Amino acid sequence: MKILLTGGLGYIGSHTAVDCIENGHEVVIVDNLSNSKIEVLGSLKQITGKNIKFYKCDLCDFNKFSKILKKEKPDQVIHFAGLKAVGESVQKPLMYYNNNLVSTLNLLKAMELCDCNNLIFSSSATVYGEPKSVPITEDFPLSATNPYGRTKLMIEEILGDYQKANKYFNVVILRYFNPIGAHDSGLIGEDPNGIPNNLMPYITKVAFGKLKQLSVFGSDYNTPDGTGVRDYIHVCDLAHAHVLAINKNTENKGLLIYNVGTGKGYSVLDIVNTFIKNNKVDVPYKIVERRPGDIAECYASSKKASKELGFKAKYNLKDMVTSAYNYEKKHTNL
Ligand SMILES: NC(=O)c1ccc[n+]([C@@H]2O[C@H](COP(=O)([O-])OP(=O)(O)OC[C@H]3O[C@@H](n4cnc5c(N)ncnc54)[C@H](O)[C@@H]3O)[C@@H](O)[C@H]2O)c1
């Protein structure tokens, strides 16, 4: 099938492009490069041996994007494009609402114009707000604690309304937990602009001396070692969930929602210590105050994705920390 990936040069999109190609799909990427680099395209060619068609385009530009979609006529679209930094979204809410919502509305309008009825959407565990218990199942109450999360929640609602009005429209909403790690080749991985917001790229930058010290926010949570527990998933496992979702969309089931996590929780210190032990490096850290809005534990029930998509995580924590290290090593001039 021909799959168009919005935001396909980003962290999760690039790994998904590889898995799609390895599973026989043709990939077209549209990205405005606001949080990715054009060099990723060359890395994708090196990994897959295929030239991938790429369009530099902002999805907020409806005229330009709808022409691309009309020309390409993809069978399915995977919608990764979006801004994703929680802290930045609190500082610049309008930028987040504009980018994430307008790009999605433009995408749906353009898909309708060219009769493309199959979508996979990148949602997030953030839509569960402050869950009352773990593991989290897909029917837990939804809420948002920041503008970024609210864009995900609003888009889920928009997709629900649109699907009700258009019975030919199929959408799989994937609620990602915490993707980390990188492709085995070390050619693609997580390369955020500026100071990383997420734990793993922060750890790798500290390990290579690009940042001085890691701050661990809170050690008095009600968890085995007092630090926050999250559901970390190898980005290649997450990428594969999209290929399974492509298959699912062909069953014409309307709207489907799945958590994508491993179902296992690891603490911040589990991650830091596994990283130090397996990569034989030092990661200086200090325990600081809790961050407002952070919760003690967040991990998925992955039963629904396992039963209905056939999803099973292949990689363990050691694979995640070593691949993240190898990617940073390849991209650091030592
Ligand atoms: N990484 C995570 O921890 C995580 C967790 C849950 C959900 N998500 C969601 O998954 C998606 C992909 O995340 P990622 O980690 O790969 O992020 P990323 O920033 O690496 O990739 C997003 C890509 O979208 C592009 N983009 C942004 N706005 C665009 C626009 N208006 N038009 C065209 N391109 C645009 C960026 O240039 C970037 O290449 C995002 O929607 C994100 O919110 C990510």
The ligand as an SDF file (V2000), in Angstrom:
LIG
                    3D

 44 48  0  0  0  0  0  0  0  0999 V2000
    7.9310   11.1670   21.4540 N   0  0  0  0  0  0  0  0  0  0  0  0
    7.0270   10.9860   22.3740 C   0  0  0  0  0  0  0  0  0  0  0  0
    7.3670   10.7650   23.5460 O   0  0  0  0  0  0  0  0  0  0  0  0
    5.5490   10.9980   22.0470 C   0  0  0  0  0  0  0  0  0  0  0  0
    4.6410   10.4650   22.9710 C   0  0  0  0  0  0  0  0  0  0  0  0
    3.2850   10.5080   22.6650 C   0  0  0  0  0  0  0  0  0  0  0  0
    2.8370   11.0470   21.4700 C   0  0  0  0  0  0  0  0  0  0  0  0
    3.7370   11.5760   20.5980 N   0  0  0  0  0  0  0  0  0  0  0  0
    3.2470   12.1740   19.3480 C   0  0  0  0  0  0  0  0  0  0  0  0
    3.7740   11.4570   18.2430 O   0  0  0  0  0  0  0  0  0  0  0  0
    3.9940   12.3310   17.1320 C   0  0  0  0  0  0  0  0  0  0  0  0
    5.4280   12.1690   16.6640 C   0  0  0  0  0  0  0  0  0  0  0  0
    6.2970   12.4390   17.7540 O   0  0  0  0  0  0  0  0  0  0  0  0
    7.8870   12.4690   17.6020 P   0  0  0  0  0  0  0  0  0  0  0  0
    8.4460   12.1510   18.9330 O   0  0  0  0  0  0  0  0  0  0  0  0
    8.2920   11.6980   16.4190 O   0  0  0  0  0  0  0  0  0  0  0  0
    8.0670   14.0370   17.3630 O   0  0  0  0  0  0  0  0  0  0  0  0
    9.0480   14.7970   16.3440 P   0  0  0  0  0  0  0  0  0  0  0  0
    9.0090   16.2310   16.7290 O   0  0  0  0  0  0  0  0  0  0  0  0
   10.3580   14.1120   16.2890 O   0  0  0  0  0  0  0  0  0  0  0  0
    8.2900   14.5690   14.9450 O   0  0  0  0  0  0  0  0  0  0  0  0
    7.2140   15.3760   14.5340 C   0  0  0  0  0  0  0  0  0  0  0  0
    7.5150   15.8450   13.1130 C   0  0  0  0  0  0  0  0  0  0  0  0
    6.4250   16.6460   12.6550 O   0  0  0  0  0  0  0  0  0  0  0  0
    6.9460   17.7620   11.9530 C   0  0  0  0  0  0  0  0  0  0  0  0
    5.9050   18.7960   12.0160 N   0  0  0  0  0  0  0  0  0  0  0  0
    5.4350   19.4610   13.1030 C   0  0  0  0  0  0  0  0  0  0  0  0
    4.4590   20.3100   12.7490 N   0  0  0  0  0  0  0  0  0  0  0  0
    4.2960   20.1850   11.3940 C   0  0  0  0  0  0  0  0  0  0  0  0
    3.4430   20.8050   10.4510 C   0  0  0  0  0  0  0  0  0  0  0  0
    2.5620   21.7510   10.8030 N   0  0  0  0  0  0  0  0  0  0  0  0
    3.5480   20.4470    9.1500 N   0  0  0  0  0  0  0  0  0  0  0  0
    4.4440   19.4960    8.7700 C   0  0  0  0  0  0  0  0  0  0  0  0
    5.2760   18.8790    9.6210 N   0  0  0  0  0  0  0  0  0  0  0  0
    5.2010   19.2210   10.9260 C   0  0  0  0  0  0  0  0  0  0  0  0
    8.2660   18.1070   12.6420 C   0  0  0  0  0  0  0  0  0  0  0  0
    9.1750   18.7930   11.8070 O   0  0  0  0  0  0  0  0  0  0  0  0
    8.7730   16.7120   13.0220 C   0  0  0  0  0  0  0  0  0  0  0  0
    9.6140   16.1790   12.0230 O   0  0  0  0  0  0  0  0  0  0  0  0
    3.6550   13.7350   17.6280 C   0  0  0  0  0  0  0  0  0  0  0  0
    2.3410   14.0440   17.2110 O   0  0  0  0  0  0  0  0  0  0  0  0
    3.7170   13.6040   19.1300 C   0  0  0  0  0  0  0  0  0  0  0  0
    2.8640   14.5230   19.7790 O   0  0  0  0  0  0  0  0  0  0  0  0
    5.0920   11.5510   20.8480 C   0  0  0  0  0  0  0  0  0  0  0  0
  1  2  1  0
  2  3  2  0
  2  4  1  0
  4  5  1  0
  4 44  2  0
  5  6  2  0
  6  7  1  0
  7  8  2  0
  8  9  1  0
  8 44  1  0
  9 10  1  0
  9 42  1  0
 10 11  1  0
 11 12  1  0
 11 40  1  0
 12 13  1  0
 13 14  1  0
 14 15  2  0
 14 16  1  0
 14 17  1  0
 17 18  1  0
 18 19  2  0
 18 20  1  0
 18 21  1  0
 21 22  1  0
 22 23  1  0
 23 24  1  0
 23 38  1  0
 24 25  1  0
 25 26  1  0
 25 36  1  0
 26 27  1  0
 26 35  1  0
 27 28  2  0
 28 29  1  0
 29 30  1  0
 29 35  2  0
 30 31  1  0
 30 32  2  0
 32 33  1  0
 33 34  2  0
 34 35  1  0
 36 37  1  0
 36 38  1  0
 38 39  1  0
 40 41  1  0
 40 42  1  0
 42 43  1  0
M  CHG  2   8   1  16  -1
M  END
$$$$
